């Protein structure tokens, strides 16, 4: 089984892209890395955004969306949300 690692992002595309580039080489068979954009303004969305919310749900809304992705994906046995 694998861990789902979700980077929750809002208007911080430079930092998010840097974090993604740091973690991606270690992904292998241990975890899957995705970026969930929490309704960022146009031009501030990470180029690695896998999922995007239409509006900012603040931390709680983004966390609920990340947990929803985890629940809907039976291949994962754990989740880590990075904010």
C-alpha positions as CSV (number, residue, x, y, z in Angstrom):
1,X,0.0,0.0,0.0
2,X,1.0,3.6,-0.5
3,X,0.6,7.0,1.2
4,X,-1.1,9.9,-0.6
5,X,0.9,13.1,-0.1
6,X,-1.2,16.2,-0.8
7,X,0.4,19.6,-1.0
8,X,-2.4,22.1,-0.2
9,X,-1.7,25.3,-2.1
10,X,-3.2,28.8,-2.1
11,X,-1.5,31.7,-4.0
12,X,2.0,30.4,-3.3
13,X,3.0,28.8,-6.6
14,X,6.7,29.5,-6.3
15,X,7.0,27.8,-2.8
16,X,4.7,24.9,-3.9
17,X,6.6,24.3,-7.1
18,X,9.9,24.2,-5.1
19,X,8.5,21.8,-2.5
20,X,7.1,19.6,-5.3
21,X,10.4,19.5,-7.1
22,X,12.1,18.5,-3.8
23,X,9.8,15.7,-3.0
24,X,9.1,14.3,-6.5
25,X,12.4,12.4,-6.9
26,X,11.8,10.3,-3.8
27,X,8.3,9.3,-4.7
28,X,9.0,5.8,-6.2
29,X,6.7,3.2,-4.7
30,X,6.3,4.7,-1.3
31,X,3.9,7.6,-1.9
32,X,2.0,9.5,-4.6
33,X,2.4,13.2,-4.7
34,X,-0.3,15.6,-5.7
35,X,-1.0,19.3,-5.5
36,X,-4.4,20.5,-4.5
37,X,-5.0,24.2,-5.4
38,X,-7.3,25.8,-2.9
39,X,-8.9,28.4,-5.2
40,X,-5.8,30.5,-6.0
41,X,-6.1,33.7,-8.0
42,X,-5.3,33.5,-11.7
43,X,-1.6,33.4,-12.3
44,X,-0.8,32.1,-8.8
45,X,-1.7,28.4,-9.3
46,X,1.2,25.9,-9.2
47,X,2.1,24.4,-12.5
48,X,1.9,21.0,-10.8
49,X,-1.7,21.4,-9.6
50,X,-3.4,18.1,-10.0
51,X,-6.7,19.2,-8.6
52,X,-8.2,22.6,-8.1
53,X,-11.1,24.0,-6.1
54,X,-13.1,26.7,-7.7
55,X,-13.0,29.0,-4.7
56,X,-10.8,29.2,-1.6
57,X,-12.2,26.9,1.1
58,X,-9.6,28.1,3.6
59,X,-7.6,25.4,5.3
60,X,-10.7,23.4,6.5
61,X,-12.2,23.2,3.0
62,X,-8.8,22.3,1.4
63,X,-8.2,19.7,4.1
64,X,-11.7,18.2,3.5
65,X,-11.0,18.0,-0.2
66,X,-7.7,16.3,0.4
67,X,-9.3,13.8,2.7
68,X,-12.1,13.2,0.2
69,X,-9.5,12.3,-2.5
70,X,-7.9,9.9,0.0
71,X,-11.2,8.2,0.9
72,X,-12.1,7.8,-2.8
73,X,-8.8,6.1,-3.6
74,X,-8.6,2.6,-2.1
75,X,-4.9,2.1,-3.2
76,X,-3.8,4.3,-0.3
77,X,-3.6,3.3,3.3
78,X,-2.5,6.7,4.7
79,X,-2.6,10.3,3.8
80,X,-0.2,13.2,4.6
81,X,-1.4,16.8,4.0
82,X,1.3,19.5,3.6
83,X,0.2,23.1,3.9
